[in-house]
C-alpha cells in the first residue's frame, strides 16, 4: 500500500504540473479564459478546455496507476468522460499515449488542430516527477489491492481556477478565494465497505516567484488502516 500511495503522490504532482501549465503557458491560458460571443461557434470553449484539463488529469492518474498496478484501473473513478467531439464531428477518446509526440497528436485532434497548445500540454503530461518523504519511507503496511477504490477530483474549485486572482491575501493563513483555493484531490477507500483508507491533497498554487511569476505548490497525504494513522508532506526534488 505504501507503493500505491507513493505513486498517487507522483501522479498528483503530474496533475499539478498540468494545472500550472494551463495557467502559466500563454497558448494554454488563452484557451482557458477564452469567451466567445453569442452566436459564435464553440462559445463555451473556455468550459470545454477546463473539461479537457480535468480529463487529462484523470487519464494521467488512471494510466500511470494501471502501468504500475495492473488491474487497479477498473476501480479508479472520476467526474469526467474521456470522450470528445471536435469541430469536425470527429469523436476522440482521450488517453495518455506511450510517447509525447503521440499524445500531442491526439490532443491536437481534440483541440481542432491547435499544435502549439497540444505540444505544450503533451510536454507537461510526460514530465517525470520525484520527491522525498522520510515518513512515507518508514511506513510499511499491506492492504489487498483488490479491495481498493480510488476517487479523483481532478481540478477542484473551477471558478477560482479559471478566473481566480493570483494576488489574494490570506486571512490568518486561509485564502477566501483565488488560485490558492485550487486543489487536486485523490481519495482511496475500501470498495467493499466505503471506509476511507488514504488520501492525497495537492495544492498547485501556493506561492509565486515575484521574478519569474512561476508557481510552486505543496502536497499532503494521510493514511488510516488497521491501527496505523499517519501522514506527511513530501518534498519535491
C-alpha positions in Angstrom: 0.0 0.0 0.0 2.9 2.3 0.6 3.9 1.8 -3.0 0.4 2.7 -4.2 0.4 5.9 -2.0 3.9 6.8 -3.3 2.6 6.5 -6.9 -0.5 8.5 -6.1 1.7 11.3 -4.8 3.7 11.2 -8.0 0.6 11.4 -10.2 -0.9 14.2 -8.1 2.2 16.2 -8.8 1.9 15.4 -12.6 -1.6 16.7 -12.3 -0.5 19.8 -10.5 2.0 20.4 -13.4 -0.8 20.2 -15.9 -2.9 22.7 -13.8 0.0 25.1 -13.5 0.9 24.8 -17.2 -2.7 25.8 -18.2 -2.4 29.0 -16.2 1.3 29.8 -16.9 1.7 29.0 -20.6 0.2 31.6 -22.8 -1.0 29.2 -25.5 -3.0 27.3 -22.9 -4.1 30.2 -20.7 -5.8 31.9 -23.7 -7.8 28.8 -24.3 -8.7 28.6 -20.6 -10.0 32.1 -20.3 -11.4 32.4 -23.9 -15.0 33.5 -24.0 -16.9 33.5 -27.3 -19.6 36.0 -28.2 -23.2 34.9 -28.5 -23.7 33.0 -31.8 -20.0 32.2 -32.3 -19.0 28.6 -32.8 -17.9 26.9 -29.6 -18.9 29.9 -27.5 -18.4 27.8 -24.3 -14.9 26.6 -25.3 -13.4 28.0 -22.0 -15.5 25.4 -20.1 -14.6 22.7 -22.7 -10.9 23.4 -22.2 -11.3 23.2 -18.4 -13.0 19.8 -19.0 -10.1 18.8 -21.2 -7.7 19.7 -18.4 -9.8 17.7 -15.9 -9.9 14.6 -18.2 -6.2 14.8 -18.9 -5.5 14.8 -15.2 -7.9 11.8 -14.7 -6.2 9.9 -17.5 -2.7 10.6 -16.3 -3.7 9.2 -12.9 -5.5 6.2 -14.2 -3.0 5.1 -16.8 0.1 5.7 -14.5 -1.6 3.6 -11.8 -2.6 0.9 -14.4 1.0 0.7 -15.6 2.4 0.2 -12.1 -0.5 -1.8 -10.6 -2.3 -3.8 -13.3 -6.0 -4.3 -12.6 -6.3 -1.3 -10.3 -7.6 0.9 -13.1 -11.0 -0.7 -13.1 -11.6 0.7 -9.6 -10.5 4.3 -10.4 -13.4 6.7 -10.7 -13.7 10.4 -11.7 -16.2 13.0 -12.7 -15.5 13.3 -16.4 -15.9 11.2 -19.5 -12.8 10.9 -21.8 -14.9 11.1 -25.0 -14.7 14.3 -27.0 -16.1 15.5 -30.3 -14.2 18.2 -32.1 -15.4 20.9 -34.6 -15.2 18.5 -37.5 -17.6 16.0 -35.8 -14.7 13.6 -35.1 -15.1 11.5 -31.9 -11.9 11.1 -29.9 -11.2 9.0 -26.9 -8.5 10.9 -24.9 -5.8 8.8 -23.4 -2.1 9.0 -22.4 0.0 7.6 -25.3 3.3 6.0 -24.9 5.3 8.9 -26.4 5.0 12.7 -26.1 4.6 13.0 -29.8 1.7 10.6 -30.0 -0.1 12.3 -27.1 0.4 15.7 -28.8 -1.1 14.3 -32.0 -4.1 13.0 -30.1 -4.6 16.3 -28.2 -4.3 18.2 -31.5 -7.4 16.3 -32.8 -9.3 17.3 -29.6 -8.2 20.9 -29.9 -9.1 21.3 -33.6 -5.6 21.3 -34.8 -4.0 23.7 -32.3 -0.5 22.3 -32.4 1.1 24.9 -30.1 -1.3 24.1 -27.2 -1.3 20.4 -27.9 2.5 20.2 -27.8 2.7 22.3 -24.6 0.2 20.0 -22.9 1.9 16.8 -24.1 5.2 18.1 -22.8 4.0 18.5 -19.3 2.0 15.3 -19.3 5.1 13.3 -20.0 7.4 15.0 -17.4 8.7 12.8 -14.7 8.5 13.9 -11.0 10.4 12.9 -7.9 10.1 13.5 -4.2 11.4 12.5 -0.8 9.4 11.7 2.3 11.0 10.0 5.3 7.7 9.4 6.9 6.4 7.5 3.9 9.7 5.6 3.5 9.3 4.3 7.1 5.6 3.3 6.7 5.2 -0.3 5.8 1.6 -1.5 5.5 0.0 -4.1 3.3 -3.6 -3.9 2.0 -5.0 -6.2 -0.7 -5.1 -4.3 -3.9 -8.4 -5.8 -5.0 -10.3 -4.0 -2.1 -9.1 -0.6 -3.1 -11.3 2.0 -4.8 -9.9 5.4 -5.9 -11.9 8.6 -6.5 -10.3 11.5 -8.3 -11.5 15.2 -8.3 -9.1 16.4 -11.0 -9.0 20.2 -10.5 -11.3 21.3 -7.7 -12.6 24.9 -7.5 -13.4 25.5 -11.1 -14.2 29.2 -11.0 -11.1 30.1 -9.0 -9.0 28.1 -11.4 -10.3 29.9 -14.5 -10.9 33.4 -13.0 -9.2 33.4 -9.7 -6.7 36.1 -8.8 -3.1 35.4 -8.0 -2.9 38.4 -5.6 -5.3 37.4 -2.9 -4.0 37.9 0.7 -4.7 35.2 3.3 -6.7 35.8 6.4 -4.7 34.1 9.2 -3.4 31.6 6.7 -6.8 30.9 5.0 -7.5 32.1 1.5 -11.2 33.0 0.9 -10.7 32.9 -2.9 -8.1 33.0 -5.6 -5.8 30.4 -7.1 -4.6 29.2 -3.7 -8.1 27.6 -3.3 -7.5 25.2 -6.2 -6.7 21.6 -5.3 -6.3 18.1 -6.8 -8.0 15.5 -4.6 -7.4 11.8 -4.6 -9.2 9.5 -2.1 -8.7 5.8 -1.6 -11.3 3.7 0.1 -12.3 0.1 0.9 -14.5 -0.7 -2.1 -16.4 -3.3 0.0 -17.3 -1.0 2.9 -16.7 2.5 1.7 -14.3 3.2 4.6 -11.6 5.8 3.7 -8.1 4.4 3.8 -5.8 7.2 2.5 -5.9 10.4 0.6 -3.8 13.0 -1.2 -4.4 16.7 -1.4 -2.2 18.6 -3.9 -2.3 22.4 -3.9 -0.7 23.5 -7.2 -0.8 27.3 -6.4 0.8 28.1 -3.1 3.4 30.8 -3.7 4.6 32.6 -6.8 8.1 33.7 -7.6 8.0 37.5 -8.0 10.6 37.5 -10.7 9.6 34.5 -12.9 5.9 34.6 -11.8 6.1 30.8 -11.7 4.0 29.0 -9.1 5.1 26.4 -6.5 2.7 24.0 -4.8 2.6 21.7 -1.9 1.1 18.3 -1.2 -0.2 16.4 1.9 -1.1 12.8 2.4 -2.8 10.7 5.1 -3.3 7.0 5.8 -5.5 5.2 8.2 -5.6 1.4 8.3 -5.7 -1.3 10.9 -4.5 1.0 13.7 -1.9 2.8 11.7 -2.7 6.5 11.4 -0.1 8.7 9.8 0.5 11.4 7.2 3.1 13.7 5.8 4.1 16.4 3.4 6.6 15.2 0.7 9.4 17.5 -0.6 9.6 17.5 -4.4 13.1 17.3 -6.0 
